[in-house]
Protein backbone atom coordinates (compact mmCIF):
# COMPACT_ATOMS: atom_id res chain seq x y z
CA UNK A 1 0.00 0.00 0.00
CA UNK A 2 1.39 3.30 -1.01
CA UNK A 3 0.66 6.65 0.55
CA UNK A 4 0.01 8.59 -2.65
CA UNK A 5 -0.52 11.74 -0.64
CA UNK A 6 2.75 11.69 1.32
CA UNK A 7 4.74 14.86 0.99
CA UNK A 8 8.48 15.26 0.77
CA UNK A 9 10.65 17.56 2.88
CA UNK A 10 9.87 20.48 0.55
CA UNK A 11 6.11 19.97 0.97
CA UNK A 12 5.48 18.68 -2.55
CA UNK A 13 3.73 15.37 -3.19
CA UNK A 14 6.13 12.46 -3.71
CA UNK A 15 3.93 10.75 -6.29
CA UNK A 16 3.31 12.86 -9.40
CA UNK A 17 -0.45 12.66 -9.13
CA UNK A 18 -3.63 11.49 -10.74
CA UNK A 19 -2.25 11.19 -14.27
CA UNK A 20 0.25 8.54 -13.17
CA UNK A 21 -2.18 6.43 -11.15
CA UNK A 22 -2.84 4.19 -14.16
CA UNK A 23 0.58 2.67 -13.50
CA UNK A 24 -0.60 1.48 -10.11
CA UNK A 25 -4.00 0.39 -11.39
CA UNK A 26 -2.21 -1.70 -14.04
CA UNK A 27 -0.18 -3.37 -11.27
CA UNK A 28 -3.38 -4.08 -9.28
CA UNK A 29 -5.01 -5.74 -12.30
CA UNK A 30 -1.85 -7.68 -13.14
CA UNK A 31 -1.55 -8.79 -9.52
CA UNK A 32 -5.17 -9.96 -9.44
CA UNK A 33 -4.54 -11.97 -12.61
CA UNK A 34 -1.33 -13.52 -11.33
CA UNK A 35 0.96 -11.57 -13.67
CA UNK A 36 2.67 -9.38 -11.05
CA UNK A 37 4.32 -9.96 -7.73
CA UNK A 38 4.11 -8.26 -4.37
CA UNK A 39 5.92 -8.10 -1.07
CA UNK A 40 4.16 -8.34 2.26
CA UNK A 41 4.70 -5.58 4.77
CA UNK A 42 3.01 -4.38 7.95
CA UNK A 43 -0.09 -3.03 6.20
CA UNK A 44 -0.53 -5.57 3.45
CA UNK A 45 0.95 -6.25 0.05
CA UNK A 46 2.95 -3.74 -1.98
CA UNK A 47 4.27 -3.88 -5.53
CA UNK A 48 7.67 -5.32 -6.27
CA UNK A 49 9.68 -2.73 -8.19
CA UNK A 50 10.19 -5.03 -11.15
CA UNK A 51 6.42 -5.34 -11.55
CA UNK A 52 5.64 -1.63 -11.52
CA UNK A 53 5.53 0.06 -14.93
CA UNK A 54 7.84 2.93 -13.94
CA UNK A 55 9.62 3.41 -17.25
CA UNK A 56 9.56 7.06 -18.31
CA UNK A 57 8.23 8.17 -14.92
CA UNK A 58 9.47 11.71 -14.33
CA UNK A 59 9.90 11.19 -10.58
CA UNK A 60 13.07 10.30 -8.69
CA UNK A 61 13.02 6.68 -7.51
CA UNK A 62 13.80 7.96 -4.00
CA UNK A 63 10.40 9.70 -4.00
CA UNK A 64 8.63 6.50 -5.09
CA UNK A 65 10.46 4.58 -2.36
CA UNK A 66 9.53 7.22 0.24
CA UNK A 67 5.88 6.97 -0.85
CA UNK A 68 6.01 3.24 -0.04
CA UNK A 69 7.69 3.68 3.34
CA UNK A 70 5.63 2.58 6.30
CA UNK A 71 5.52 5.11 9.14
CA UNK A 72 4.43 2.91 12.04
CA UNK A 73 3.49 5.80 14.35
CA UNK A 74 1.45 7.42 11.56
CA UNK A 75 -0.46 4.19 10.87
CA UNK A 76 -1.07 3.57 14.56
CA UNK A 77 -2.57 7.09 14.86
CA UNK A 78 -4.61 6.58 11.68
CA UNK A 79 -6.19 3.37 12.99
CA UNK A 80 -6.97 5.03 16.34
CA UNK A 81 -8.52 8.02 14.53
CA UNK A 82 -10.71 5.65 12.50
CA UNK A 83 -12.09 3.86 15.57
CA UNK A 84 -14.88 6.38 16.26
CA UNK A 85 -15.83 6.45 12.57
CA UNK A 86 -16.04 2.66 12.32
CA UNK A 87 -17.95 2.43 15.59
CA UNK A 88 -20.84 4.36 13.96
CA UNK A 89 -21.33 1.57 11.43
CA UNK A 90 -20.58 -1.39 13.67
CA UNK A 91 -24.02 -2.97 13.31
CA UNK A 92 -24.00 -3.00 9.50
CA UNK A 93 -20.30 -3.09 8.63
CA UNK A 94 -19.11 -6.19 6.78
CA UNK A 95 -17.06 -8.31 9.17
CA UNK A 96 -14.28 -8.52 6.57
CA UNK A 97 -13.55 -4.81 7.01
CA UNK A 98 -13.37 -5.21 10.77
CA UNK A 99 -11.07 -8.24 10.38
CA UNK A 100 -8.80 -6.45 7.92
CA UNK A 101 -8.32 -3.54 10.31
CA UNK A 102 -7.46 -5.96 13.10
CA UNK A 103 -4.97 -7.75 10.84
CA UNK A 104 -3.30 -4.43 10.04
CA UNK A 105 -3.26 -3.48 13.73
CA UNK A 106 -1.69 -6.86 14.59
CA UNK A 107 0.95 -6.57 11.85
CA UNK A 108 1.88 -3.09 13.05
CA UNK A 109 2.28 -4.33 16.63
CA UNK A 110 4.50 -7.17 15.39
CA UNK A 111 6.65 -4.87 13.26
CA UNK A 112 7.03 -2.31 16.07
CA UNK A 113 8.06 -5.11 18.46
CA UNK A 114 10.67 -6.33 15.92
CA UNK A 115 12.19 -2.86 15.66
CA UNK A 116 12.83 -2.68 19.43
N, C-alpha and C positions, 0 to 999 in steps of 0.2 A: 504494500500500500504506500502510495506516494503522497506526500503533502504538497499538492500542486499550488498551494497558496502560501508556502513558506517564503519568507523574504530573506535576502542576503544582508550582509553587514551594512550595505549602502541603502537598504530599504526597498530595493527593487525585487520583484518576484524572481525566483530562481528558474522556474519553468517559464518558457516564452509565452504561454497563454493558450487561449481557446483554439487558435488555428493549428496548433501542434498536437492537440489532444487526440487526433485520429491515429497518431502513432501508438498511443496507449490503448485505444480501443481495438486496434488491429492486434496488439499483443493479447488482449483479453479474449478476443474471438479465437485466435490461434491457440491459446492456452486451453480454452474450452473444447477445442477440436483435437487436442493432443499434438499440436504442431509446434508448441513453444514450451520452454521450461520455466521453472520458478524456484526461488529459494525461500525456505520458511524462516520467518523472523518472529519477533515478539507479538506482532499484531496481525500476522497472517502470512500470505504468500506474495512475494514481490518478483518482478521480472528479473531474469538473468540478463546481463548486459548483451550477451550474444544474440538474444532473442528479441531485443528491442530494435525497431527500425530507426536508428539514430543517424544514419548517413545523411549528410547535408544539413544537420541540425545546427543552427547558428547560435549555439549555447555552449559555453565551456563545460566539459565533462564534470569538472569539480562542482558546478552548480546542479547538474543532474544527480550526482552522488549526494550532495547536501540535501536535495529534495527527498531522497530516499532514506535519509538518516532518521533513526528512531530516537526521539527525545523522551526518555522514560518519564521524567517528571511532568512534561507537557501532556502525555497520554494519560497519566494517572489523574491529573487535574481535569482533563476532558471527560473521562469516564465519571468522575465525581460530579461534574457540572451537569452531566446528562441524567443523573439519577432522578432528580425531581421531574424532569420532562417525561422520562419513561414511566415513572410512577403514575402519572395521569392516565396512561393507557394500559395499565397493568391487566385489567379485566379482559381486554380484547386483543392485546398484543400477541402475535404469533410466538409460541414458545421458542422457536428457532432463533428469533432475535434476542430474546433473553439469554439463551444458551450461548450464543455467539459473543455477547458482551462479557459473559462470565469466563469464557475461554480466553478472550483477550486479557481480561483482568488477571487471570491465572498465569498466562504467559508473561505478562509484565512483572508480576511478583517473582516468578522464576528467574527472569533475566536480571532483575535488580539484585536478587540474592547472589547470582553468579558473579556480578560485578564487584561484590564486597570482598 
